[in-house]
């Protein structure tokens, strides 16, 4: 379980951080040229992960495909290149960490007690394990993007930013979000609700105090960020604006050394998607002031 959490949470977070910290500022023109491809792949990945998650019989596999779907939201937001999309993508990094870690930890706790992760082996465990069911419900609702929980904030901003760039990709992402919600809610229903049909589940021991402490460390940030999203948004606004400025400046440097029409189009798209970065700050360039006048 510990290895799964490290790989599914920390490993993917580092890769997404690399996109934000290195790929976008170092290669702005290529990022803009490939934005449609990356956004389309991300939107398709959300739907694909949700559809595959629907047919999984293993609790941990469900958690991993939910993680894949949430990762698609992050990439979708980053390649929107506007402030809502970038901020939403970064917030979703934190949000999906808690959701995926929580699902994997809960699956490991069940496996430790029963020796299996098969969803069909469970059902009605909210009766012998009410504390487990409580934490499971909070994590599942967060994974479904319910308001007042962290994933809602990230998904809302990502979808808002994506709608500004392409309605089609945003519509596919909305479908994917609905399917992911169905996956996690259906899994919770099959595992925790209903009658205890398997006699081996009647004697299950609820979470220990140590396990409750671990789950509190996961669940509290999910609720805190959902109730007070300004905790993150207030700290992300300036770094996002700085990234947008760096992308625009590097694109202009590329245009000076390689005055190609594709580079100019990339500059125009970056400037058009960022009203918060004044074009006059780059007035020494011949390209950005022209874009500013067109706007």
Phi, psi and omega in degrees: 000316180300318179295321179296319179296317181297315183289313186286333183258296186291319182299312181289328179295322178296321180294319179292321176300323177298323176299313183290319190273332187239308188295309184295311182287331182276329184230063184294321182293313178297323179297319179292318180298324183261008184298317181297318178295313181295317179294319178297318178295321179295315179297316178296323179296325178298312181294317180299313181298321180293317181295319178291324178296332180295332186257008180280141177255356182254129185297321181290324178296322176301315180298321182289323177287329172297321177298320179296318179296317179295327177297325177298322177298319180298312180295321178301318180291320181296322183271010168281336176064009174251168187298313179299318181295314180295315180294319178296320178297319179290320177296323181292336174300314179291318184296313182292334178300313180294319181295310183293315178299318179297315180297317181292319179295317179294321176297320178294323178294320176293317180297324179296328181274324185250342181080015180210151175249007182293126182296326181294343180280352184245188182136124178075018184286357174295337180284308177282341184228069183293324179292318175302315181296324178297308180297321179300317181295317181296315181295319180295316179296323176295319178294332178279355179077034180287139178304154183074010172234160196298321185296330179299319182297310181296315181295320180299313181293320179298313181294322177299314179293325181289324178298331178290337184256333182187116183292324183298311180296321179295321179295320177296320179295321177298317177299317179298320178297319178295319180293321177297320176300319178296319181300307185289322180291322177296320179296316178299318180298318182288329183271315192257331187262169178089191181275154176277094183275329179273119182297337179291343181272349184289332182259017181295137179271134181291175184300141174284171180295326178294316179294325177295321177296320178297316182289328175297321179296335178273319189280321184302314177298327178299319180283318183299313180293323180292324181279322181233073182295341180295346174304320180264317185298323180294333180268343182267341188299310182294315176301324179292317178296323178296318177299315181298320180294317180297320179297317182292319180294316180293324177296322177293323174299318177298321181294325179293323181270337182218079185286074181258147178302327180295325178292318179297319178297322178296319179297318180297320180292320179294317180292322182291333183268006183221087178287346183277347178257104184299133179295332183291345176292343177245039188293343180288344178274151180276343187272309188296317177302324178296319178296320179299321179293322178297322179290000000 
